[in-house]
Amino acid sequence: MIVQGQPYRTVSQDGPEVRLIDQPLLPHRFQVVSLHHHTQTARAISEMVVRGAGAIGATAAAGMAQAALEAPEVGFHDYLAEAARTLSGTRPTAQNLFWAIGRVLDAVAGEAPRHAREAAVAEARAVADEDAAACEAIGRHGAPLIRHGARVSTHCNAGWLAFVDWGSALSPLYRAQREGRRAFVWVDETRPRSQGARLTAWELAQEGVDCAIIADNAAGALMARGEVDLVITGADRVAANGDVANKIGTYSSAAVARLLGIPFYVALPSSTLDLSCPSGAEIPIEERSQDEVLYTWGWSDEGRFVRVRTAPPGARARNLAFDVTPGAWITGLITERGIFPATSEGVRQAAAAPQA
Ligand code: MRU
């Protein structure tokens, strides 16, 4: 990704230092934070300094590598097991988090500390590099779906800020644009944290992709007016039967798209597939603080980061962070290995196929 003319990755690591783009400050300030201990890295995931399935996976792997560099000679593997518990406890829904931590644990299993440290750092780098490569390939497979002038609807942020580079749902748009086909994107605001309005709109602007932000409750009306040709969202976890957990609001968008016969695609790297989860009903759904619903926040005209309460004093809220869309409503899963049906057979094929 290019930000103000300079290449960046959402997550990077240099020895014990993990660097992240500080996402709550976007779009008003672009700042990179440095974290020097795996517990700081875990806090950055739970507080959503970094967010998005692939990005939190790569960050968790980097946190595990930090833990390997911190761990004492005696009790090395116990220290790593405890770090894995801490990092796993940060957010429950995105499969990439658990997959990435498992990758590092597998890489160090049975190794003496000196080799294990090197193996952990190398594995964390591989997780990040593979995420970027997979997202680039998702773009190649998805780009043919985007014709010149297409009006595409998306939800949340499933671009390069949500991964190490390229992104999932937005990668086909970036690829199509490089191939000379320009699309227009309806960006769902994505309350309560406004990942669409704050992050996707900013990210698309960096890439020169034309877009407009809409209130979440406008998406259905625009589809009914014939102003949406195609929907592409990301995924936080895909169950073995093709059901997809993604940011809250995806279900409503998919329901309207199905009703109106609008193609609804979900883009994801295979690291988001969870074959051990039989259906969407078994996917753990994160519930976050009610304050995210009761308040909104942003930059004041005086240049201060402020939080304002929109709800009446004493009002309560419920804050489900994700919902589950049935595989039967999904036109196809765009992966780094090609496009597959959102069925048990399609998920099995996507999990087994070599990268194309
Ligand atoms: O709560 P977030 O911002 O971490 O949500 C995850 C997401 O970014 C979206 O659900 C996205 O569509 C999944 S693809 C990274």
Boltz pocket constraint, residues with backbone or C-beta under 6 A from the ligand:
constraints:
  - pocket:
      binder: B
      contacts: [[A, 50], [A, 51], [A, 52], [A, 53], [A, 54], [A, 155], [A, 156], [A, 157], [A, 158], [A, 162], [A, 163], [A, 168], [A, 195], [A, 233], [A, 234], [A, 235], [A, 236], [A, 245], [A, 246], [A, 247], [A, 267], [A, 321]]
      max_distance: 6.0
